[in-house]
């Protein structure tokens, strides 16, 4: 009946919630750094500062920078 259909539509509207599961998987912060370097191999390290002072985090692999190219390095810290 039409009344039942209207009731179902109203209840669906009242209890509908957005699906936010994908938003919860995003990191709480994102930092970007751009550095212009001459071609060569580099052993970069990530330096952080916090209540415990300054900490150095060496990256596991050296980074190869080519002349005239773009090198992108992603680092995940949990």
C-alpha positions in Angstrom: 0.0 0.0 0.0 1.0 3.6 -0.4 1.0 4.3 3.4 3.4 1.4 4.0 5.7 2.6 1.2 5.7 6.2 2.7 6.5 4.8 6.2 9.4 2.8 4.8 10.7 5.9 3.0 10.5 8.0 6.1 12.2 5.4 8.3 14.9 5.0 5.7 15.5 8.7 5.7 15.6 9.0 9.5 18.1 6.1 10.0 20.3 6.5 6.9 23.9 7.2 7.7 26.8 8.0 5.3 29.2 5.2 4.7 32.4 6.7 6.2 34.5 3.5 6.3 36.9 4.7 3.6 37.5 8.0 5.4 38.6 6.2 8.5 41.5 4.5 6.7 43.1 7.9 5.8 46.1 9.0 7.9 45.5 11.7 10.5 48.4 13.8 9.0 50.3 14.0 5.8 53.6 15.8 5.3 55.2 16.7 2.0 58.7 17.8 1.3 60.2 19.0 -2.0 64.0 19.1 -2.4 65.9 20.0 -5.5 69.0 17.9 -5.6 71.7 17.2 -8.2 71.7 13.7 -9.7 73.2 11.0 -7.5 72.4 8.5 -4.8 71.3 9.7 -1.4 70.7 8.0 1.9 68.0 10.3 3.4 66.7 10.2 6.9 63.5 11.5 8.5 64.0 13.8 11.5 61.1 14.3 13.9 60.8 16.5 17.0 58.5 15.8 19.9 58.3 15.8 23.7 61.1 13.3 23.8 63.4 15.5 21.7 64.7 15.2 18.2 64.8 11.7 16.6 66.4 10.5 13.4 64.8 7.7 11.3 67.1 6.5 8.5 65.2 5.3 5.5 65.8 1.7 4.6 66.9 2.1 1.0 69.1 4.8 -0.7 67.3 7.0 -3.2 68.6 7.4 -6.7 68.0 10.8 -8.2 68.3 11.2 -12.0 69.1 14.4 -13.8 66.0 16.2 -15.0 63.7 13.6 -13.5 61.3 13.4 -10.7 61.8 11.0 -7.8 59.0 10.4 -5.3 59.6 8.6 -2.1 56.8 7.6 0.3 57.5 6.9 3.9 55.0 5.4 6.4 55.4 5.8 10.1 52.9 4.3 12.5 
